[in-house]
């Protein structure tokens, strides 16, 4: 009865050593030459690993797209001041465009005038001051 108690109190690691020692040399050699099993990843594991690996790349892409590089204004600009013209009674942007740049297409000149002067529409009023784009200045 005392031997049964002693076997029951042997730790698990010691029991495995005792079991290995009890094997014949041929059995011990067969156990040691068995190939080790490879780590196999399930489909779910592949998804998790891919997600973890891609997370930093996605975070950087989002950060860069939200920043967008940012437009930076510089103090360097055109050294020549813009010329301006005063609208006379009865003049339209078409007439002003033909007067400012007779060689250019009036539609392009009007579009430039509207853009540079931030006009809401093509309607102008007598006495209104309009800046002339530098490409059409004399």
C-alpha positions in Angstrom: 0.0 0.0 0.0 2.9 2.3 0.6 4.1 1.8 -2.9 0.7 2.8 -4.3 0.8 6.0 -2.3 4.3 6.8 -3.5 3.3 6.4 -7.2 0.3 8.6 -6.6 2.4 11.3 -5.2 4.9 11.3 -8.1 4.6 14.5 -10.1 3.4 14.2 -13.7 6.8 15.1 -15.1 8.5 12.4 -13.1 5.9 9.9 -14.2 6.7 10.6 -17.8 10.4 10.1 -17.2 9.7 6.9 -15.4 7.5 5.8 -18.4 10.3 6.8 -20.9 12.9 5.0 -18.9 10.8 1.8 -18.9 10.7 1.7 -22.7 13.1 -0.5 -24.6 15.9 1.1 -26.6 14.1 0.4 -29.8 10.9 2.1 -28.6 12.9 5.1 -27.4 14.6 5.4 -30.8 11.2 5.2 -32.6 9.9 8.0 -30.4 12.8 10.3 -31.0 12.8 9.8 -34.8 9.2 10.8 -35.3 8.8 14.0 -37.2 7.6 17.0 -35.3 4.3 18.3 -36.3 4.2 21.6 -38.2 2.2 24.6 -37.0 -1.1 24.6 -39.0 -3.1 27.8 -39.2 -6.8 27.6 -39.8 -8.6 29.9 -42.2 -9.8 32.0 -39.2 -6.2 32.2 -38.0 -5.0 33.4 -41.4 -7.7 36.1 -41.4 -6.6 37.3 -37.9 -2.9 37.4 -38.8 -3.6 39.2 -42.1 -5.7 41.7 -40.3 -3.1 42.3 -37.7 -0.4 42.7 -40.3 -2.5 45.1 -42.5 -3.7 47.3 -39.6 -0.6 49.6 -39.5 -0.7 50.0 -43.3 -4.4 50.9 -43.2 -3.9 53.3 -40.3 -1.1 55.2 -42.2 -3.1 55.3 -45.4 -6.1 56.8 -43.5 -3.8 59.4 -41.7 -2.2 60.5 -44.9 -5.5 60.8 -46.8 -7.1 62.8 -44.0 -4.1 65.2 -43.9 -3.9 65.4 -47.6 -0.5 67.0 -47.5 -2.1 70.3 -46.6 -1.9 73.4 -48.9 0.7 75.8 -47.7 0.4 79.5 -48.5 3.6 81.3 -49.3 4.4 85.0 -49.0 5.9 85.1 -52.4 3.4 86.4 -54.9 3.2 88.5 -58.0 5.3 91.6 -57.6 3.2 93.6 -60.1 -0.1 95.0 -58.7 -3.3 94.1 -60.5 -4.7 96.7 -62.8 -8.4 97.6 -62.3 -11.1 99.0 -64.5 -14.2 100.9 -63.6 -17.5 99.7 -65.1 -19.3 102.5 -67.0 -23.1 102.8 -67.4 -24.4 100.3 -69.9 -21.2 98.2 -70.1 -21.4 94.4 -69.8 -18.7 91.9 -69.0 -18.7 90.9 -72.7 -17.9 94.5 -73.7 -15.2 94.8 -71.0 -13.7 91.5 -72.2 -13.5 92.7 -75.8 -11.9 96.0 -74.6 -9.4 94.3 -72.2 -8.2 91.5 -74.5 -9.4 91.9 -78.2 -7.2 89.0 -79.3 -8.6 86.5 -76.8 -11.9 84.6 -76.6 -14.3 86.8 -74.6 -15.8 83.8 -72.9 -12.4 82.9 -71.4 -11.7 86.5 -70.4 -15.2 86.7 -68.7 -14.5 83.5 -66.8 -11.2 84.9 -65.6 -12.8 88.2 -64.6 -15.6 86.4 -62.7 -13.0 84.2 -61.0 -10.5 86.8 -60.0 -13.2 89.3 -58.7 -15.2 86.5 -57.0 -18.4 87.6 -58.8 -21.6 85.7 -58.0 -23.0 86.3 -61.5 -22.0 88.0 -64.8 -24.0 91.1 -63.8 -22.0 94.3 -63.2 -23.0 97.7 -62.1 -21.8 101.2 -63.1 -19.0 102.4 -60.9 -18.0 98.9 -59.9 -14.2 98.3 -59.7 -13.0 95.1 -61.4 -9.4 93.7 -61.2 -8.0 92.6 -64.5 -6.0 89.3 -64.6 -2.3 89.9 -65.2 -2.3 88.0 -68.4 -4.6 90.7 -70.0 -2.8 93.7 -68.4 -1.1 96.2 -70.7 
